[in-house]
Amino acid sequence: LAGLAIVAVAISLVWAYQTTRPPATNPENLCRIDQAPPEATTIVIDTTDALAESESAQILQEIERIREQMPPMGLIEIVQISEDASAAPAPLLSLCNPGHGREMNALYQNPKFAEKRWNDAFRAPLELALSQILGASSGRQSPLMESLRRLSAERINRPELDASSKRLVVF
């Protein structure tokens, strides 16, 4: 009976480890390696016209709402529109939300580590990218429609995001 109890405990421990360990992620963008993000949000900011301080504040507040409502492992991309329509709009930031510590179980997970990772690897780079974009100088023209067309074809409709719900936010 003692041998059966040891085997049952060992099987339980292996099962618990397999079901509670975090998924493998790409260290560059924090996205899961084995599946598509559940949600992909692309935020486009057209800075070819100068933004007033109140407009910048509104943009930051709205992006904070988007960031806080994003599901764990959801992808967020920040794209700046420049006056050069021939250049494909590349994201200045492309990160998946690693998840807050507050949705974790303190008994068998590490919420403090997760919260630190969320702040250091997700929130801080997002805020840095936004400060760079919102501080950019204005341009002579805004190729917004051309840039959105290219962005849709090259970034939003990528095959690896077919299973993801997609959202496009334009400022």
Summary of the structure (lengths in Angstrom):
residues: 171
radius of gyration: 20.5
end to end distance: 67.1
largest distance: 81.3
contacts: 455
relative contact order: 0.20
helix: 44%
strand: 17%
